[in-house]
Amino acid sequence: MVVVTRPRSEAEDHDHSSEDPAVLRRVAVAVAEEASEHVRRRRPEVFADSGAHDDAVRSKSTRTDPVTIVDTETENLVRTTLARLRPHDAVLGEEEGGDDVPPDGVRWVVDPIDGTVNFLYGIPVYSVSVAAQVRGTSVAGAVVDVVGRRTYSAHVGGGAHVSADGKIPKPLRANPVDDLAMALMATGFGYDAARRREQGRLIGELLPRVRDVRRIGSAALDLCMVAAGLVDAHFEHGLSPWDWAAGSLVAAEAGAVVIVPSASSRSHHGAVTVACAPGIADEFHALLGEIGGLDPIP
């Protein structure tokens, strides 16, 4: 009888209780890349030319806030993989939740598809985000651009990098821009009508004072784009930890100045998340303060 065994990955060959950020980064990358392969494979199966299967999409917080069967499948896959690789760790996921209060040890924070509306419509900008937090602080994380096949990753003190198609990871650095008027901003909007109205007011105040504004549709990728210098700043109200836990660390390790909510916050608290190139940080924060952009929008 021949027994075929799956080769152990680098992520599996470690102390399952280690809090070493470099170890946790390897796990985050391995798990996020495996999950992204699932998302990539399942989309054409679920969303054929004739449209989605009848049971493939439902609404969450509002009628315009969708979750798909692939979101739930992918989070289950991530949880199963983490249970094998890190059996003693906690998990907080967008779809299945978890404890609001961060544990003393490692907590994995997971967004199985960040940019579900883009995924639903076939707009090729959505990601898988996996972060490791220790006592509520992100210490390692990975964000995979599913369609672009790029993996952004970072760990505390280890810098931020991007890799594509198995190539050697390249270091990331935020742009050297030092004039807010020449800065390209990224943002996102909530699903609640009242919050959107206030977010629209803020954009109206900002737009005449910056180069331009982009709305990509995935906060995790927005934050990584700050790290990569593809935009100069990102700000958004009402993100939950799974939206920012990995991407904010990638941005910070690339030199961006980052503001994140508490690890126990949720979307309904309306706290702001900000990441911007260091040369415009003081000016941008002052502008946000002037127009009320640092205040929560519940």
C-alpha positions as CSV (number, residue, x, y, z in Angstrom):
1,M,0.0,0.0,0.0
2,V,1.3,3.5,-0.9
3,V,0.4,6.3,1.4
4,V,0.4,9.8,-0.1
5,T,0.9,12.6,2.3
6,R,0.6,16.4,1.7
7,P,4.0,18.1,2.1
8,R,4.3,20.3,5.2
9,S,4.2,23.9,4.4
10,E,6.6,26.4,6.0
11,A,3.7,27.8,7.9
12,E,3.0,24.4,9.5
13,D,6.6,23.8,10.5
14,H,6.6,26.0,13.7
15,D,5.6,26.2,17.3
16,H,1.8,26.4,17.3
17,S,1.8,28.7,20.3
18,S,4.5,31.1,19.1
19,E,3.8,34.8,19.2
20,D,6.8,35.7,17.0
21,P,5.5,38.2,14.5
22,A,7.7,36.7,11.7
23,V,6.1,33.3,12.3
24,L,2.6,34.7,12.4
25,R,3.3,36.5,9.1
26,R,4.1,33.3,7.4
27,V,0.9,31.8,8.6
28,A,-1.1,34.8,7.6
29,V,0.3,34.7,4.1
30,A,-0.2,30.9,3.7
31,V,-3.8,31.1,4.9
32,A,-4.8,34.2,2.9
33,E,-3.3,32.8,-0.3
34,E,-5.1,29.5,0.1
35,A,-8.3,31.3,0.8
36,S,-7.8,33.6,-2.3
37,E,-7.5,30.5,-4.5
38,H,-10.8,29.3,-3.3
39,V,-12.4,32.7,-4.0
40,R,-10.8,32.8,-7.4
41,R,-12.1,29.4,-8.3
42,R,-15.6,29.7,-6.9
43,R,-16.7,33.0,-8.5
44,P,-17.2,31.6,-12.1
45,E,-19.0,28.6,-10.5
46,V,-21.4,30.7,-8.5
47,F,-21.8,33.7,-10.8
48,A,-22.2,32.3,-14.2
49,D,-23.5,34.3,-17.2
50,S,-27.0,33.5,-16.2
51,G,-26.6,35.2,-12.9
52,A,-26.0,34.0,-9.3
53,H,-27.7,30.9,-7.9
54,D,-30.9,31.8,-6.0
55,D,-29.3,31.1,-2.6
56,A,-25.9,32.6,-3.3
57,V,-26.6,36.1,-2.0
58,R,-28.3,37.6,1.0
59,S,-28.4,40.9,2.8
60,K,-26.8,41.8,6.2
61,S,-27.0,45.2,7.9
62,T,-29.0,46.8,5.1
63,R,-30.5,45.8,1.8
64,T,-27.4,47.1,0.0
65,D,-24.9,45.2,2.3
66,P,-24.5,41.8,0.6
67,V,-22.9,38.6,1.7
68,T,-22.4,35.7,-0.7
69,I,-22.1,32.0,-0.2
70,V,-18.4,32.3,-1.2
71,D,-17.8,34.7,1.7
72,T,-19.1,32.1,4.2
73,E,-17.3,29.2,2.5
74,T,-14.1,31.1,2.5
75,E,-14.3,32.1,6.2
76,N,-15.0,28.5,7.0
77,L,-11.9,27.4,5.1
78,V,-9.8,30.0,6.9
79,R,-11.1,28.9,10.3
80,T,-10.5,25.2,9.5
81,T,-6.9,25.9,8.3
82,L,-6.2,28.1,11.4
83,A,-7.6,25.4,13.7
84,R,-5.0,23.0,12.2
85,L,-2.1,25.4,12.2
86,R,-2.9,27.4,15.4
87,P,-5.3,25.3,17.5
88,H,-5.0,27.4,20.6
89,D,-5.7,30.8,19.0
90,A,-8.9,32.8,18.9
91,V,-10.5,33.9,15.6
92,L,-12.7,36.9,14.8
93,G,-14.3,36.8,11.4
94,E,-16.7,39.1,9.5
95,E,-19.2,36.4,8.9
96,E,-19.1,34.2,12.0
97,G,-18.0,36.8,14.5
98,G,-16.0,36.1,17.7
99,D,-15.4,37.7,21.1
100,D,-15.6,41.5,21.1
101,V,-12.8,41.7,23.7
102,P,-9.4,40.7,22.4
103,P,-7.8,37.8,24.3
104,D,-4.5,37.9,26.1
105,G,-2.9,35.8,23.4
106,V,-3.2,35.7,19.6
107,R,-6.4,36.5,17.8
108,W,-6.8,36.1,14.0
109,V,-8.9,38.7,12.4
110,V,-10.4,37.6,9.1
111,D,-12.2,39.2,6.2
112,P,-12.9,36.4,3.7
113,I,-13.8,38.8,0.9
114,D,-13.2,42.5,1.4
115,G,-15.1,44.2,-1.4
116,T,-18.1,41.9,-1.6
117,V,-20.0,44.3,-3.8
118,N,-17.2,44.4,-6.3
119,F,-17.0,40.6,-6.2
120,L,-20.8,40.3,-6.7
121,Y,-20.7,42.6,-9.8
122,G,-17.5,41.2,-11.2
123,I,-15.5,44.3,-10.7
124,P,-12.0,42.9,-10.3
125,V,-11.0,44.6,-7.0
126,Y,-11.6,42.5,-3.9
127,S,-9.3,40.8,-1.4
128,V,-8.8,38.3,1.4
129,S,-7.4,39.8,4.6
130,V,-5.9,37.8,7.5
131,A,-4.2,39.4,10.5
132,A,-2.7,38.3,13.7
133,Q,-3.3,40.5,16.7
134,V,-1.6,40.0,20.1
135,R,-3.6,41.6,23.0
136,G,-5.5,43.7,20.5
137,T,-2.6,45.0,18.4
138,S,-1.9,43.9,14.9
139,V,1.5,42.3,14.7
140,A,1.4,40.4,11.4
141,G,-0.9,40.3,8.4
142,A,-1.5,39.6,4.8
143,V,-3.9,41.0,2.2
144,V,-4.3,39.2,-1.1
145,D,-5.5,41.0,-4.2
146,V,-7.5,38.1,-5.5
147,V,-7.7,39.1,-9.2
148,G,-4.4,40.8,-9.4
149,R,-2.7,37.8,-7.6
150,R,-0.6,40.1,-5.4
151,T,0.1,39.4,-1.8
152,Y,0.8,42.3,0.6
153,S,2.2,41.3,3.9
154,A,3.9,42.8,7.0
155,H,5.0,42.1,10.5
156,V,6.0,44.5,13.3
157,G,9.6,45.5,12.7
158,G,9.9,43.4,9.6
159,G,8.7,45.9,7.0
160,A,6.0,45.6,4.4
161,H,6.3,43.7,1.1
162,V,4.4,42.7,-2.0
163,S,4.8,39.6,-4.0
164,A,3.2,38.4,-7.2
165,D,3.1,35.1,-9.0
166,G,5.7,33.6,-6.7
167,K,8.3,36.2,-7.4
168,I,10.7,37.6,-4.7
169,P,8.8,40.0,-2.4
170,K,9.5,43.7,-3.0
171,P,9.6,46.2,-0.2
172,L,6.9,48.8,0.0
173,R,7.2,52.4,0.9
174,A,4.7,55.2,1.1
175,N,5.0,58.1,-1.3
176,P,7.3,61.0,-0.5
177,V,4.6,63.6,-1.3
178,D,4.7,66.6,1.0
179,D,1.9,68.8,-0.5
180,L,-1.6,67.9,0.4
181,A,-2.9,69.7,-2.7
182,M,-1.1,67.2,-4.8
183,A,-2.2,64.1,-2.8
184,L,-4.5,61.4,-4.2
185,M,-7.0,60.2,-1.6
186,A,-8.9,56.9,-1.3
187,T,-12.0,56.5,0.7
188,G,-15.1,54.3,1.2
189,F,-18.7,54.7,2.2
190,G,-20.9,52.9,4.7
191,Y,-24.3,51.2,4.0
192,D,-26.4,53.4,6.3
193,A,-28.0,56.3,4.5
194,A,-27.4,58.8,7.3
195,R,-23.7,57.9,7.5
196,R,-23.4,58.1,3.7
197,R,-24.9,61.6,3.8
198,E,-22.2,62.8,6.3
199,Q,-19.4,61.0,4.3
200,G,-20.6,62.8,1.2
201,R,-20.3,66.1,3.0
202,L,-16.7,65.3,4.1
203,I,-15.8,64.5,0.5
204,G,-17.3,67.7,-0.7
205,E,-15.1,69.6,1.8
206,L,-11.9,67.6,0.9
207,L,-12.2,67.4,-2.9
208,P,-11.3,71.1,-3.6
209,R,-8.2,70.8,-1.4
210,V,-6.5,67.6,-2.7
211,R,-5.5,66.3,-6.1
212,D,-8.4,63.9,-6.4
213,V,-10.4,61.1,-4.6
214,R,-10.7,57.5,-5.5
215,R,-13.3,55.0,-4.2
216,I,-11.9,51.5,-4.8
217,G,-14.3,49.4,-2.9
218,S,-12.0,47.4,-0.6
219,A,-10.6,49.1,2.5
220,A,-7.9,46.5,2.9
221,L,-6.6,47.1,-0.6
222,D,-6.9,50.9,-0.1
223,L,-4.6,50.6,2.9
224,C,-2.1,48.5,0.9
225,M,-2.3,51.0,-1.9
226,V,-1.1,53.7,0.5
227,A,1.8,51.4,1.4
228,A,2.6,50.8,-2.3
229,G,2.4,54.5,-3.2
230,L,-0.6,53.9,-5.5
231,V,-2.5,56.5,-3.4
232,D,-1.2,59.0,-0.9
233,A,-3.9,58.6,1.8
234,H,-7.0,56.6,2.8
235,F,-9.6,57.5,5.3
236,E,-12.9,55.9,6.1
237,H,-15.5,55.8,8.9
238,G,-17.2,52.7,10.3
239,L,-14.6,50.0,9.5
240,S,-14.6,46.9,11.7
241,P,-11.3,45.2,12.7
242,W,-11.4,42.7,9.9
243,D,-11.4,45.6,7.4
244,W,-8.2,47.3,8.8
245,A,-6.3,44.8,10.9
246,A,-4.0,43.6,8.2
247,G,-3.9,46.5,5.8
248,S,-3.2,49.1,8.4
249,L,-0.1,47.2,9.5
250,V,1.1,46.9,5.9
251,A,0.7,50.7,5.6
252,A,2.4,51.4,8.9
253,E,5.4,49.2,8.1
254,A,5.7,51.0,4.8
255,G,6.1,54.3,6.7
256,A,2.6,55.6,6.6
257,V,1.1,57.4,9.5
258,V,-1.9,55.3,10.7
259,I,-4.8,55.9,13.0
260,V,-7.1,52.9,13.7
261,P,-10.1,52.3,16.0
262,S,-9.8,50.1,19.1
263,A,-9.6,46.4,18.5
264,S,-13.1,46.0,20.1
265,S,-14.8,48.6,17.9
266,R,-17.3,47.7,15.2
267,S,-18.8,49.4,12.2
268,H,-21.7,50.8,14.1
269,H,-19.4,52.8,16.3
270,G,-18.4,54.8,13.2
271,A,-14.8,55.5,14.2
272,V,-12.3,56.7,11.6
273,T,-9.4,54.8,10.1
274,V,-6.7,56.9,8.5
275,A,-3.4,56.0,6.7
276,C,-1.4,58.6,4.9
277,A,2.1,59.3,3.6
278,P,4.2,60.8,6.3
279,G,5.0,64.1,4.5
280,I,1.3,65.1,4.4
281,A,0.2,63.6,7.7
282,D,0.2,66.7,9.9
283,E,-1.6,68.7,7.2
284,F,-4.1,66.0,6.4
285,H,-5.0,65.4,10.1
286,A,-5.4,69.1,10.6
287,L,-7.8,69.3,7.6
288,L,-9.8,66.3,8.8
289,G,-10.0,67.9,12.3
290,E,-11.2,71.2,10.7
291,I,-14.1,69.6,8.8
292,G,-15.0,67.1,11.6
293,G,-13.5,64.2,9.8
294,L,-11.8,62.8,12.9
295,D,-15.1,62.5,14.8
296,P,-17.0,59.2,14.7
297,I,-20.0,58.9,12.4
298,P,-22.2,56.3,14.2
